[in-house]
Amino acid sequence: MESNGKGVSIDGVILPFETGEIDFGEPRTNGQHSFYQLIHQGRVIPCEFIGVMKSQQPVYLKGEVVSNHDELMSNFFAQPDALAYGKHPEQLKKENVPEHLITHKTFSGNRPSLSLLLPSLNAYNIGQLLAIYEHRIAVEGFVWGINSFDQWGVELGKSLASQVRKQLNASRTKGQPIEGFNYSTTTLLTKYLEATKDIPADLPTLLPQI
C-alpha cells in the first residue's frame, strides 16, 4: 500500500490519476464480523480469499457435521459465490421473505473476488504468496510510471517525530514549555505530559524475572 501511494511520476510530474491501493483483511471468519457487510452491499471492493487445503491441526468434535477446518473452508467457498451471484428480489419472494425485508436482503452480486488455494501452510507456500503480491506491486508501479521503492511521506513523518521526541525529552528533564507545534498538537502533547508526569524520565528498563 505504502510503496505505490504516489502523487508524482518517477520523473517528478504530477499524476492526473490516483495511484495505490488499500489492503486490509482478517484471518478465517473474523472478517464476517467486521467488514463483509461492506463488501456485500457497500462500495465495490475486489476481494481475495486465501484458503489452505490441509489443516495443520484438524479438530473433529463429536456431533459436528464436519471438522473445524472444513467448517472454515465452507465459508471460504461460499462467500465468493455470494459476492458473485448475490440474491435478487424474485428469489426472496419465493422464500416468503417479508416484503419490508426484501430490499435489506437484496444483494446485487457481480462483485469481483479471487480465490487462492494453497496446498498447505508452510514457508515455501507463504513465500510464493508474498512473491505474488510483491510482483503485483512492482507491475502496478511500472504501469503508473512511479517509483515503488521510495517513501517520502514516511520520511516526513519520521522527521516530525524527531521534533516531538526532542520536545518530550526537554519537557520531562528540564521542564521546558511546548513550542513550535500547531495548536492541536500542542494541546495533545500538554495533556499527554500532564497525564504521565509521575513517570520518571529515567525509568530503568524492567527485565522479566526468570
ZILIN-V312698 format. One record per backbone hydrogen bond with DSSP energy under -0.5 kcal/mol. CO is the residue of the C=O (numbers start at 1). NH is the residue of the N-H. E is the energy in kcal/mol with one decimal. If there is no record, write none. Layout:
BEGIN
CO,NH,E
CO,NH,E
END
This chain:
BEGIN
2,5,-1.3
4,6,-1.8
7,15,-2.5
9,12,-2.0
13,9,-3.0
21,23,-0.6
27,30,-1.8
28,31,-0.6
29,32,-1.2
30,33,-1.5
31,34,-1.6
31,35,-2.4
31,36,-1.7
35,39,-1.6
36,40,-1.7
37,41,-2.3
37,42,-0.7
38,42,-1.8
43,45,-0.6
47,114,-2.1
48,50,-0.5
49,51,-0.6
49,116,-3.3
51,118,-3.4
53,55,-0.6
54,121,-0.5
59,61,-0.6
59,68,-2.3
61,64,-2.0
67,71,-2.0
68,72,-1.9
69,73,-2.7
70,74,-1.8
71,75,-1.2
72,76,-1.7
73,77,-2.3
74,78,-1.8
75,79,-2.4
76,80,-0.7
77,81,-0.7
78,82,-2.3
79,83,-2.2
80,84,-2.4
81,85,-2.9
81,86,-0.6
82,86,-1.7
83,111,-1.8
84,110,-3.3
87,107,-3.0
88,91,-0.8
88,92,-1.8
89,93,-2.5
90,94,-1.8
91,95,-1.2
92,97,-2.3
93,96,-1.6
98,101,-2.0
98,102,-0.5
99,102,-1.3
101,105,-1.9
103,106,-0.8
107,87,-1.9
110,112,-0.5
112,47,-1.8
114,49,-3.2
114,116,-0.5
116,51,-3.2
116,118,-0.6
118,53,-3.1
119,54,-1.2
120,122,-1.2
122,126,-2.4
123,127,-2.2
124,128,-1.9
125,129,-2.0
126,130,-2.5
127,131,-2.2
128,132,-2.0
129,133,-1.8
130,134,-2.6
131,135,-2.4
132,136,-2.2
133,137,-2.2
134,138,-2.2
135,139,-2.6
136,140,-2.5
137,141,-2.0
138,142,-2.1
139,143,-2.6
140,144,-2.6
141,145,-1.2
141,146,-2.1
145,10,-2.7
146,148,-0.8
147,150,-0.8
151,155,-1.9
152,156,-2.1
153,157,-1.9
154,158,-2.5
155,159,-2.3
156,160,-2.2
157,161,-2.4
158,162,-1.7
159,163,-1.2
160,164,-2.0
161,165,-2.5
162,166,-2.0
163,167,-2.1
164,168,-2.8
165,169,-2.1
166,170,-2.4
167,171,-2.8
168,172,-2.4
169,173,-2.5
170,174,-1.9
170,176,-1.6
171,175,-0.7
182,186,-2.7
183,187,-2.4
184,188,-2.4
185,189,-2.9
186,190,-2.3
187,191,-2.2
188,192,-2.5
189,193,-2.7
190,194,-2.3
191,195,-2.3
192,196,-1.0
194,197,-0.8
196,199,-1.6
198,200,-0.6
200,203,-1.2
205,207,-0.7
END
